[in-house]
């Protein structure tokens, strides 16, 4: 439930930055050959730009950023008959890592530079302390 609340807070923040921004539902992603893991979200904005948003509200390791961006998804055959899934880096035009911890966000920024990834890092205020 905490993740859903942070996702909603991120959606509000990102909609203020990118007009018309909204997250796509899990069934829509499944029908597109994706099988998102925890924290992996896709979105679109009012200009039609597609986004991959990796929401870190559990102090994830920075090594996950590159894997999430480049991994080939194993599609659910109920939604996507082709056994070859897709990669977020093949379709997303924007890549955001949203963290609820400033120190972890700094680690993410350093890793993104090291791995030469096209991602921006945003910090979102945590809704409560763990």
BAKENU-356379 format. One record per residue: residue in three letters; residue number from 1; x, y, z of N, C-alpha, C in turn. Coordinates in steps of 0.2 Angstrom, whole numbers, plus 2048, in hexadecimal, padded with zeros to 3 digits. Each point is the difference from the previous one (the first is absolute). Example, Ala and Ser with C-alpha at 12.3 -4.5 7.8 and 13.67 -1.06 7.14 Angstrom:
<sites>
<site type="ALA" seq="1" n_xx="842" n_yy="7E4" n_zz="827" ca_xx="7FC" ca_yy="806" ca_zz="800" c_xx="804" c_yy="806" c_zz="800"/>
<site type="SER" seq="2" n_xx="7FE" n_yy="805" n_zz="7FC" ca_xx="804" ca_yy="806" ca_zz="801" c_xx="7FC" c_yy="805" c_zz="803"/>
</sites>
This chain:
<sites>
<site type="UNK" seq="1" n_xx="804" n_yy="7FA" n_zz="800" ca_xx="7FC" ca_yy="806" ca_zz="800" c_xx="804" c_yy="806" c_zz="800"/>
<site type="UNK" seq="2" n_xx="806" n_yy="800" n_zz="804" ca_xx="804" ca_yy="806" ca_zz="800" c_xx="803" c_yy="802" c_zz="7F9"/>
<site type="UNK" seq="3" n_xx="801" n_yy="7FB" n_zz="7FC" ca_xx="803" ca_yy="801" ca_zz="7F9" c_xx="7FA" c_yy="803" c_zz="7FC"/>
<site type="UNK" seq="4" n_xx="7FA" n_yy="7FE" n_zz="800" ca_xx="7FB" ca_yy="803" ca_zz="7FD" c_xx="7FF" c_yy="807" c_zz="802"/>
<site type="UNK" seq="5" n_xx="800" n_yy="802" n_zz="806" ca_xx="800" ca_yy="807" ca_zz="802" c_xx="805" c_yy="804" c_zz="7FD"/>
<site type="UNK" seq="6" n_xx="807" n_yy="7FD" n_zz="800" ca_xx="805" ca_yy="804" ca_zz="7FE" c_xx="7FF" c_yy="801" c_zz="7F8"/>
<site type="UNK" seq="7" n_xx="7FE" n_yy="7FB" n_zz="7FD" ca_xx="7FF" ca_yy="800" ca_zz="7F8" c_xx="7FB" c_yy="806" c_zz="7FF"/>
<site type="UNK" seq="8" n_xx="7FA" n_yy="800" n_zz="804" ca_xx="7FB" ca_yy="806" ca_zz="7FF" c_xx="803" c_yy="806" c_zz="801"/>
<site type="UNK" seq="9" n_xx="805" n_yy="801" n_zz="805" ca_xx="803" ca_yy="806" ca_zz="802" c_xx="805" c_yy="802" c_zz="7FA"/>
<site type="UNK" seq="10" n_xx="803" n_yy="7FB" n_zz="7FD" ca_xx="805" ca_yy="801" ca_zz="7FA" c_xx="7FC" c_yy="803" c_zz="7FA"/>
<site type="UNK" seq="11" n_xx="7FA" n_yy="7FC" n_zz="7FF" ca_xx="7FB" ca_yy="802" ca_zz="7FB" c_xx="7FE" c_yy="808" c_zz="800"/>
<site type="UNK" seq="12" n_xx="7FF" n_yy="802" n_zz="806" ca_xx="7FE" ca_yy="807" ca_zz="801" c_xx="806" c_yy="805" c_zz="7FF"/>
<site type="UNK" seq="13" n_xx="805" n_yy="7FE" n_zz="802" ca_xx="806" ca_yy="804" ca_zz="7FF" c_xx="802" c_yy="800" c_zz="7F9"/>
<site type="UNK" seq="14" n_xx="800" n_yy="7FA" n_zz="7FD" ca_xx="802" ca_yy="800" ca_zz="7F8" c_xx="7FB" c_yy="804" c_zz="7FC"/>
<site type="UNK" seq="15" n_xx="7FA" n_yy="7FF" n_zz="802" ca_xx="7FA" ca_yy="804" ca_zz="7FC" c_xx="801" c_yy="807" c_zz="800"/>
<site type="UNK" seq="16" n_xx="803" n_yy="803" n_zz="806" ca_xx="801" ca_yy="807" ca_zz="800" c_xx="806" c_yy="802" c_zz="7FC"/>
<site type="UNK" seq="17" n_xx="805" n_yy="7FB" n_zz="7FF" ca_xx="806" ca_yy="802" ca_zz="7FC" c_xx="7FF" c_yy="7FE" c_zz="7F8"/>
<site type="UNK" seq="18" n_xx="7FB" n_yy="7FC" n_zz="7FF" ca_xx="7FF" ca_yy="7FD" ca_zz="7F9" c_xx="7F8" c_yy="800" c_zz="7FF"/>
<site type="UNK" seq="19" n_xx="7FE" n_yy="805" n_zz="7FC" ca_xx="7F9" ca_yy="801" ca_zz="7FF" c_xx="7FD" c_yy="7F9" c_zz="7FD"/>
<site type="UNK" seq="20" n_xx="7FA" n_yy="7FE" n_zz="804" ca_xx="7FD" ca_yy="7FA" ca_zz="7FD" c_xx="803" c_yy="7F9" c_zz="802"/>
<site type="UNK" seq="21" n_xx="805" n_yy="801" n_zz="804" ca_xx="804" ca_yy="7F9" ca_zz="803" c_xx="7FB" c_yy="7FC" c_zz="803"/>
<site type="UNK" seq="22" n_xx="800" n_yy="7F9" n_zz="7FF" ca_xx="7FD" ca_yy="7FB" ca_zz="804" c_xx="803" c_yy="7FA" c_zz="7FF"/>
<site type="UNK" seq="23" n_xx="7FF" n_yy="7FB" n_zz="805" ca_xx="803" ca_yy="7FA" ca_zz="800" c_xx="7FB" c_yy="7FB" c_zz="7FC"/>
<site type="UNK" seq="24" n_xx="803" n_yy="7FB" n_zz="7FC" ca_xx="7FD" ca_yy="7FB" ca_zz="7FD" c_xx="7FE" c_yy="7FB" c_zz="804"/>
<site type="UNK" seq="25" n_xx="7FB" n_yy="7FC" n_zz="800" ca_xx="7FE" ca_yy="7FB" ca_zz="804" c_xx="804" c_yy="7FA" c_zz="7FE"/>
<site type="UNK" seq="26" n_xx="800" n_yy="7FB" n_zz="805" ca_xx="804" ca_yy="7FA" ca_zz="7FF" c_xx="7FD" c_yy="7FC" c_zz="7FA"/>
<site type="UNK" seq="27" n_xx="7F9" n_yy="7FF" n_zz="800" ca_xx="7FE" ca_yy="7FC" ca_zz="7FA" c_xx="802" c_yy="803" c_zz="7F9"/>
<site type="UNK" seq="28" n_xx="800" n_yy="807" n_zz="800" ca_xx="803" ca_yy="803" ca_zz="7F9" c_xx="807" c_yy="7FE" c_zz="7FF"/>
<site type="UNK" seq="29" n_xx="804" n_yy="800" n_zz="805" ca_xx="807" ca_yy="7FE" ca_zz="7FF" c_xx="801" c_yy="7F9" c_zz="7FE"/>
<site type="UNK" seq="30" n_xx="7FC" n_yy="7FC" n_zz="803" ca_xx="800" ca_yy="7F8" ca_zz="7FF" c_xx="7FE" c_yy="7FF" c_zz="7F8"/>
<site type="UNK" seq="31" n_xx="7FB" n_yy="804" n_zz="7FE" ca_xx="7FE" ca_yy="800" ca_zz="7F9" c_xx="805" c_yy="802" c_zz="7FB"/>
<site type="UNK" seq="32" n_xx="805" n_yy="804" n_zz="803" ca_xx="805" ca_yy="803" ca_zz="7FB" c_xx="807" c_yy="7FB" c_zz="801"/>
<site type="UNK" seq="33" n_xx="7FF" n_yy="7FA" n_zz="803" ca_xx="806" ca_yy="7FC" ca_zz="801" c_xx="805" c_yy="801" c_zz="805"/>
<site type="UNK" seq="34" n_xx="7FD" n_yy="804" n_zz="805" ca_xx="804" ca_yy="802" ca_zz="806" c_xx="7FE" c_yy="7FC" c_zz="806"/>
<site type="UNK" seq="35" n_xx="804" n_yy="7FF" n_zz="805" ca_xx="7FE" ca_yy="7FC" ca_zz="806" c_xx="804" c_yy="804" c_zz="806"/>
<site type="UNK" seq="36" n_xx="7FD" n_yy="806" n_zz="802" ca_xx="804" ca_yy="804" ca_zz="804" c_xx="801" c_yy="7FD" c_zz="807"/>
<site type="UNK" seq="37" n_xx="806" n_yy="801" n_zz="803" ca_xx="801" ca_yy="7FE" ca_zz="807" c_xx="7FE" c_yy="806" c_zz="805"/>
<site type="UNK" seq="38" n_xx="801" n_yy="7FF" n_zz="806" ca_xx="7FF" ca_yy="804" ca_zz="805" c_xx="803" c_yy="807" c_zz="7FF"/>
<site type="UNK" seq="39" n_xx="7FD" n_yy="805" n_zz="800" ca_xx="803" ca_yy="807" ca_zz="7FF" c_xx="800" c_yy="802" c_zz="7F9"/>
<site type="UNK" seq="40" n_xx="7FF" n_yy="7FC" n_zz="7FB" ca_xx="801" ca_yy="801" ca_zz="7F9" c_xx="7F9" c_yy="803" c_zz="7FD"/>
<site type="UNK" seq="41" n_xx="800" n_yy="806" n_zz="7FD" ca_xx="7FA" ca_yy="803" ca_zz="7FE" c_xx="801" c_yy="803" c_zz="7F9"/>
<site type="UNK" seq="42" n_xx="7FB" n_yy="800" n_zz="7FC" ca_xx="800" ca_yy="803" ca_zz="7FA" c_xx="7FB" c_yy="806" c_zz="800"/>
<site type="UNK" seq="43" n_xx="801" n_yy="805" n_zz="7FC" ca_xx="7FB" ca_yy="806" ca_zz="800" c_xx="800" c_yy="803" c_zz="7F9"/>
<site type="UNK" seq="44" n_xx="7FC" n_yy="804" n_zz="7FF" ca_xx="7FF" ca_yy="805" ca_zz="7FA" c_xx="7FE" c_yy="807" c_zz="802"/>
<site type="UNK" seq="45" n_xx="803" n_yy="805" n_zz="7FC" ca_xx="7FE" ca_yy="806" ca_zz="802" c_xx="7FB" c_yy="803" c_zz="7FB"/>
<site type="UNK" seq="46" n_xx="7FE" n_yy="806" n_zz="801" ca_xx="7FB" ca_yy="803" ca_zz="7FB" c_xx="803" c_yy="801" c_zz="7F9"/>
<site type="UNK" seq="47" n_xx="807" n_yy="801" n_zz="7FF" ca_xx="803" ca_yy="800" ca_zz="7FA" c_xx="801" c_yy="7FA" c_zz="7FC"/>
<site type="UNK" seq="48" n_xx="7FE" n_yy="7FA" n_zz="804" ca_xx="801" ca_yy="7FA" ca_zz="7FD" c_xx="807" c_yy="7FC" c_zz="801"/>
<site type="UNK" seq="49" n_xx="804" n_yy="804" n_zz="804" ca_xx="806" ca_yy="7FD" ca_zz="802" c_xx="7FF" c_yy="7FA" c_zz="805"/>
<site type="UNK" seq="50" n_xx="804" n_yy="7FB" n_zz="7FF" ca_xx="7FF" ca_yy="7FA" ca_zz="804" c_xx="806" c_yy="800" c_zz="805"/>
<site type="UNK" seq="51" n_xx="7FE" n_yy="7FE" n_zz="806" ca_xx="805" ca_yy="800" ca_zz="806" c_xx="801" c_yy="7F9" c_zz="803"/>
<site type="UNK" seq="52" n_xx="806" n_yy="7FF" n_zz="803" ca_xx="801" ca_yy="7FA" ca_zz="804" c_xx="802" c_yy="803" c_zz="807"/>
<site type="UNK" seq="53" n_xx="7FC" n_yy="7FF" n_zz="805" ca_xx="801" ca_yy="802" ca_zz="807" c_xx="802" c_yy="7FB" c_zz="804"/>
<site type="UNK" seq="54" n_xx="806" n_yy="800" n_zz="803" ca_xx="802" ca_yy="7FB" ca_zz="805" c_xx="7FF" c_yy="804" c_zz="807"/>
<site type="UNK" seq="55" n_xx="7FB" n_yy="7FD" n_zz="804" ca_xx="7FF" ca_yy="803" ca_zz="806" c_xx="803" c_yy="7FD" c_zz="806"/>
<site type="UNK" seq="56" n_xx="805" n_yy="803" n_zz="803" ca_xx="804" ca_yy="7FD" ca_zz="806" c_xx="7FD" c_yy="803" c_zz="806"/>
<site type="UNK" seq="57" n_xx="7FC" n_yy="7FC" n_zz="804" ca_xx="7FE" ca_yy="802" ca_zz="806" c_xx="802" c_yy="7FB" c_zz="806"/>
<site type="UNK" seq="58" n_xx="805" n_yy="7FC" n_zz="7FE" ca_xx="802" ca_yy="7FB" ca_zz="804" c_xx="807" c_yy="7FF" c_zz="801"/>
<site type="UNK" seq="59" n_xx="804" n_yy="805" n_zz="7FE" ca_xx="807" ca_yy="801" ca_zz="800" c_xx="803" c_yy="7FA" c_zz="7FC"/>
<site type="UNK" seq="60" n_xx="7FE" n_yy="800" n_zz="7FA" ca_xx="803" ca_yy="7FB" ca_zz="7FB" c_xx="807" c_yy="801" c_zz="7FE"/>
<site type="UNK" seq="61" n_xx="803" n_yy="7FB" n_zz="7FE" ca_xx="807" ca_yy="801" ca_zz="7FE" c_xx="801" c_yy="803" c_zz="7F9"/>
<site type="UNK" seq="62" n_xx="805" n_yy="805" n_zz="7FF" ca_xx="800" ca_yy="803" ca_zz="7FA" c_xx="802" c_yy="7FC" c_zz="7FA"/>
<site type="UNK" seq="63" n_xx="802" n_yy="7FA" n_zz="801" ca_xx="802" ca_yy="7FB" ca_zz="7FB" c_xx="7F9" c_yy="7FE" c_zz="7FC"/>
<site type="UNK" seq="64" n_xx="7FB" n_yy="801" n_zz="803" ca_xx="7F9" ca_yy="7FE" ca_zz="7FD" c_xx="7FE" c_yy="805" c_zz="7FB"/>
<site type="UNK" seq="65" n_xx="803" n_yy="806" n_zz="7FF" ca_xx="7FD" ca_yy="805" ca_zz="7FC" c_xx="802" c_yy="7FD" c_zz="7F8"/>
<site type="UNK" seq="66" n_xx="806" n_yy="7FF" n_zz="7FF" ca_xx="802" ca_yy="7FD" ca_zz="7F9" c_xx="7FC" c_yy="7FA" c_zz="7FE"/>
<site type="UNK" seq="67" n_xx="800" n_yy="7FB" n_zz="805" ca_xx="7FC" ca_yy="7FA" ca_zz="7FF" c_xx="7F9" c_yy="801" c_zz="7FE"/>
<site type="UNK" seq="68" n_xx="7FC" n_yy="805" n_zz="804" ca_xx="7F9" ca_yy="801" ca_zz="7FE" c_xx="7FF" c_yy="803" c_zz="7F9"/>
<site type="UNK" seq="69" n_xx="805" n_yy="805" n_zz="7FF" ca_xx="800" ca_yy="803" ca_zz="7F9" c_xx="801" c_yy="7FC" c_zz="7FA"/>
<site type="UNK" seq="70" n_xx="805" n_yy="7FB" n_zz="801" ca_xx="802" ca_yy="7FC" ca_zz="7FA" c_xx="7FD" c_yy="7F9" c_zz="800"/>
<site type="UNK" seq="71" n_xx="7FD" n_yy="7FD" n_zz="805" ca_xx="7FE" ca_yy="7F9" ca_zz="800" c_xx="7FB" c_yy="7FF" c_zz="7FC"/>
<site type="UNK" seq="72" n_xx="800" n_yy="7FA" n_zz="7FD" ca_xx="7FB" ca_yy="7FE" ca_zz="7FB" c_xx="7FA" c_yy="7FC" c_zz="805"/>
<site type="UNK" seq="73" n_xx="7FA" n_yy="803" n_zz="7FF" ca_xx="7FB" ca_yy="7FD" ca_zz="804" c_xx="7FE" c_yy="7F9" c_zz="7FE"/>
<site type="UNK" seq="74" n_xx="7FE" n_yy="7FC" n_zz="804" ca_xx="7FD" ca_yy="7FA" ca_zz="7FF" c_xx="7F8" c_yy="801" c_zz="800"/>
<site type="UNK" seq="75" n_xx="7FD" n_yy="800" n_zz="7FA" ca_xx="7F9" ca_yy="802" ca_zz="7FF" c_xx="7FC" c_yy="7FA" c_zz="803"/>
<site type="UNK" seq="76" n_xx="7FA" n_yy="803" n_zz="802" ca_xx="7FA" ca_yy="7FB" ca_zz="802" c_xx="7FD" c_yy="7FE" c_zz="7FA"/>
<site type="UNK" seq="77" n_xx="800" n_yy="7F9" n_zz="7FE" ca_xx="7FD" ca_yy="7FE" ca_zz="7FA" c_xx="7F8" c_yy="801" c_zz="7FF"/>
<site type="UNK" seq="78" n_xx="7FD" n_yy="801" n_zz="806" ca_xx="7F9" ca_yy="802" ca_zz="800" c_xx="7FF" c_yy="807" c_zz="7FD"/>
<site type="UNK" seq="79" n_xx="805" n_yy="804" n_zz="800" ca_xx="7FF" ca_yy="807" ca_zz="7FD" c_xx="804" c_yy="801" c_zz="7FA"/>
<site type="UNK" seq="80" n_xx="806" n_yy="7FD" n_zz="7FF" ca_xx="805" ca_yy="801" ca_zz="7FB" c_xx="802" c_yy="7FA" c_zz="7FD"/>
<site type="UNK" seq="81" n_xx="7FE" n_yy="7FD" n_zz="7FB" ca_xx="801" ca_yy="7F9" ca_zz="7FD" c_xx="807" c_yy="7FF" c_zz="7FE"/>
<site type="UNK" seq="82" n_xx="804" n_yy="805" n_zz="7FE" ca_xx="807" ca_yy="800" ca_zz="7FE" c_xx="804" c_yy="7FF" c_zz="806"/>
<site type="UNK" seq="83" n_xx="804" n_yy="7FA" n_zz="800" ca_xx="804" ca_yy="7FF" ca_zz="806" c_xx="806" c_yy="805" c_zz="801"/>
<site type="UNK" seq="84" n_xx="801" n_yy="804" n_zz="7FB" ca_xx="805" ca_yy="805" ca_zz="801" c_xx="7FD" c_yy="806" c_zz="803"/>
<site type="UNK" seq="85" n_xx="802" n_yy="802" n_zz="806" ca_xx="7FE" ca_yy="806" ca_zz="803" c_xx="803" c_yy="806" c_zz="7FD"/>
<site type="UNK" seq="86" n_xx="7FF" n_yy="805" n_zz="803" ca_xx="803" ca_yy="807" ca_zz="7FE" c_xx="804" c_yy="803" c_zz="806"/>
<site type="UNK" seq="87" n_xx="804" n_yy="804" n_zz="7FE" ca_xx="804" ca_yy="804" ca_zz="805" c_xx="7FD" c_yy="807" c_zz="801"/>
<site type="UNK" seq="88" n_xx="801" n_yy="803" n_zz="806" ca_xx="7FD" ca_yy="807" ca_zz="800" c_xx="805" c_yy="805" c_zz="7FC"/>
<site type="UNK" seq="89" n_xx="806" n_yy="7FE" n_zz="800" ca_xx="804" ca_yy="805" ca_zz="7FC" c_xx="7FF" c_yy="800" c_zz="7F9"/>
<site type="UNK" seq="90" n_xx="7FC" n_yy="7FB" n_zz="7FD" ca_xx="7FE" ca_yy="800" ca_zz="7F9" c_xx="7FA" c_yy="804" c_zz="7FF"/>
<site type="UNK" seq="91" n_xx="7FC" n_yy="802" n_zz="805" ca_xx="7FA" ca_yy="804" ca_zz="7FE" c_xx="7FF" c_yy="806" c_zz="804"/>
<site type="UNK" seq="92" n_xx="803" n_yy="801" n_zz="806" ca_xx="7FF" ca_yy="806" ca_zz="804" c_xx="805" c_yy="805" c_zz="7FE"/>
<site type="UNK" seq="93" n_xx="7FD" n_yy="806" n_zz="800" ca_xx="803" ca_yy="806" ca_zz="7FD" c_xx="803" c_yy="804" c_zz="806"/>
<site type="UNK" seq="94" n_xx="7FE" n_yy="7FF" n_zz="806" ca_xx="803" ca_yy="803" ca_zz="806" c_xx="801" c_yy="7FB" c_zz="805"/>
<site type="UNK" seq="95" n_xx="804" n_yy="801" n_zz="805" ca_xx="802" ca_yy="7FB" ca_zz="805" c_xx="801" c_yy="804" c_zz="807"/>
<site type="UNK" seq="96" n_xx="7FC" n_yy="7FF" n_zz="805" ca_xx="801" ca_yy="803" ca_zz="806" c_xx="800" c_yy="7FB" c_zz="806"/>
<site type="UNK" seq="97" n_xx="805" n_yy="802" n_zz="804" ca_xx="801" ca_yy="7FC" ca_zz="806" c_xx="7FD" c_yy="804" c_zz="806"/>
<site type="UNK" seq="98" n_xx="7FB" n_yy="7FE" n_zz="803" ca_xx="7FD" ca_yy="804" ca_zz="806" c_xx="802" c_yy="7FD" c_zz="806"/>
<site type="UNK" seq="99" n_xx="803" n_yy="803" n_zz="805" ca_xx="802" ca_yy="7FE" ca_zz="806" c_xx="7FD" c_yy="803" c_zz="806"/>
<site type="UNK" seq="100" n_xx="7FE" n_yy="7FD" n_zz="805" ca_xx="7FE" ca_yy="803" ca_zz="806" c_xx="805" c_yy="801" c_zz="805"/>
<site type="UNK" seq="101" n_xx="806" n_yy="800" n_zz="7FE" ca_xx="806" ca_yy="801" ca_zz="805" c_xx="806" c_yy="803" c_zz="7FC"/>
<site type="UNK" seq="102" n_xx="801" n_yy="806" n_zz="803" ca_xx="805" ca_yy="805" ca_zz="7FC" c_xx="807" c_yy="7FC" c_zz="800"/>
<site type="UNK" seq="103" n_xx="802" n_yy="7FD" n_zz="805" ca_xx="807" ca_yy="7FD" ca_zz="800" c_xx="800" c_yy="7FA" c_zz="7FA"/>
<site type="UNK" seq="104" n_xx="7FB" n_yy="7FC" n_zz="800" ca_xx="7FF" ca_yy="7FB" ca_zz="7FB" c_xx="800" c_yy="803" c_zz="7F9"/>
<site type="UNK" seq="105" n_xx="7FC" n_yy="806" n_zz="7FF" ca_xx="800" ca_yy="803" ca_zz="7FA" c_xx="807" c_yy="802" c_zz="7FE"/>
<site type="UNK" seq="106" n_xx="804" n_yy="803" n_zz="804" ca_xx="807" ca_yy="802" ca_zz="7FE" c_xx="804" c_yy="7F9" c_zz="7FE"/>
<site type="UNK" seq="107" n_xx="7FF" n_yy="7FB" n_zz="803" ca_xx="803" ca_yy="7FA" ca_zz="7FE" c_xx="7FD" c_yy="7FE" c_zz="7F9"/>
<site type="UNK" seq="108" n_xx="7FA" n_yy="801" n_zz="7FF" ca_xx="7FD" ca_yy="7FE" ca_zz="7F9" c_xx="803" c_yy="805" c_zz="7FB"/>
<site type="UNK" seq="109" n_xx="801" n_yy="806" n_zz="801" ca_xx="803" ca_yy="805" ca_zz="7FC" c_xx="807" c_yy="7FE" c_zz="7FE"/>
<site type="UNK" seq="110" n_xx="804" n_yy="7FE" n_zz="804" ca_xx="807" ca_yy="7FE" ca_zz="7FF" c_xx="800" c_yy="7FA" c_zz="7FC"/>
<site type="UNK" seq="111" n_xx="7FB" n_yy="7FB" n_zz="801" ca_xx="800" ca_yy="7FA" ca_zz="7FC" c_xx="7FD" c_yy="801" c_zz="7F9"/>
<site type="UNK" seq="112" n_xx="7FC" n_yy="805" n_zz="7FF" ca_xx="7FD" ca_yy="801" ca_zz="7FA" c_xx="806" c_yy="804" c_zz="7FB"/>
<site type="UNK" seq="113" n_xx="804" n_yy="804" n_zz="803" ca_xx="806" ca_yy="803" ca_zz="7FD" c_xx="805" c_yy="7FA" c_zz="7FE"/>
<site type="UNK" seq="114" n_xx="801" n_yy="7FC" n_zz="805" ca_xx="805" ca_yy="7FA" ca_zz="7FE" c_xx="7FE" c_yy="7FC" c_zz="7FB"/>
<site type="UNK" seq="115" n_xx="7F9" n_yy="7FE" n_zz="800" ca_xx="7FD" ca_yy="7FC" ca_zz="7FB" c_xx="7FE" c_yy="803" c_zz="7F9"/>
<site type="UNK" seq="116" n_xx="801" n_yy="807" n_zz="800" ca_xx="7FE" ca_yy="804" ca_zz="7FA" c_xx="7F9" c_yy="7FF" c_zz="7FE"/>
<site type="UNK" seq="117" n_xx="7FB" n_yy="800" n_zz="805" ca_xx="7F9" ca_yy="7FF" ca_zz="7FF" c_xx="7FC" c_yy="807" c_zz="7FE"/>
<site type="UNK" seq="118" n_xx="7FB" n_yy="800" n_zz="7FD" ca_xx="7FC" ca_yy="806" ca_zz="7FE" c_xx="7FB" c_yy="801" c_zz="805"/>
<site type="UNK" seq="119" n_xx="802" n_yy="800" n_zz="807" ca_xx="7FB" ca_yy="800" ca_zz="805" c_xx="801" c_yy="807" c_zz="804"/>
<site type="UNK" seq="120" n_xx="7FA" n_yy="803" n_zz="802" ca_xx="801" ca_yy="805" ca_zz="805" c_xx="7FD" c_yy="7FD" c_zz="807"/>
<site type="UNK" seq="121" n_xx="803" n_yy="803" n_zz="805" ca_xx="7FE" ca_yy="7FE" ca_zz="807" c_xx="7FC" c_yy="806" c_zz="803"/>
<site type="UNK" seq="122" n_xx="7FA" n_yy="7FE" n_zz="803" ca_xx="7FC" ca_yy="804" ca_zz="804" c_xx="7FF" c_yy="7FE" c_zz="807"/>
<site type="UNK" seq="123" n_xx="800" n_yy="804" n_zz="805" ca_xx="7FF" ca_yy="7FE" ca_zz="806" c_xx="7F9" c_yy="802" c_zz="802"/>
<site type="UNK" seq="124" n_xx="7FC" n_yy="7FB" n_zz="803" ca_xx="7F9" ca_yy="801" ca_zz="802" c_xx="800" c_yy="800" c_zz="808"/>
<site type="UNK" seq="125" n_xx="7FD" n_yy="804" n_zz="803" ca_xx="7FF" ca_yy="800" ca_zz="807" c_xx="7FD" c_yy="7F9" c_zz="803"/>
<site type="UNK" seq="126" n_xx="803" n_yy="7FC" n_zz="804" ca_xx="7FD" ca_yy="7FA" ca_zz="802" c_xx="7FA" c_yy="802" c_zz="804"/>
<site type="UNK" seq="127" n_xx="7FB" n_yy="7FC" n_zz="800" ca_xx="7F9" ca_yy="801" ca_zz="803" c_xx="800" c_yy="7FF" c_zz="807"/>
<site type="UNK" seq="128" n_xx="805" n_yy="7FC" n_zz="802" ca_xx="801" ca_yy="7FE" ca_zz="808" c_xx="807" c_yy="7FD" c_zz="800"/>
<site type="UNK" seq="129" n_xx="802" n_yy="800" n_zz="806" ca_xx="807" ca_yy="7FD" ca_zz="802" c_xx="7FF" c_yy="7F9" c_zz="802"/>
<site type="UNK" seq="130" n_xx="805" n_yy="7FC" n_zz="7FD" ca_xx="800" ca_yy="7F9" ca_zz="802" c_xx="803" c_yy="7FE" c_zz="806"/>
</sites>
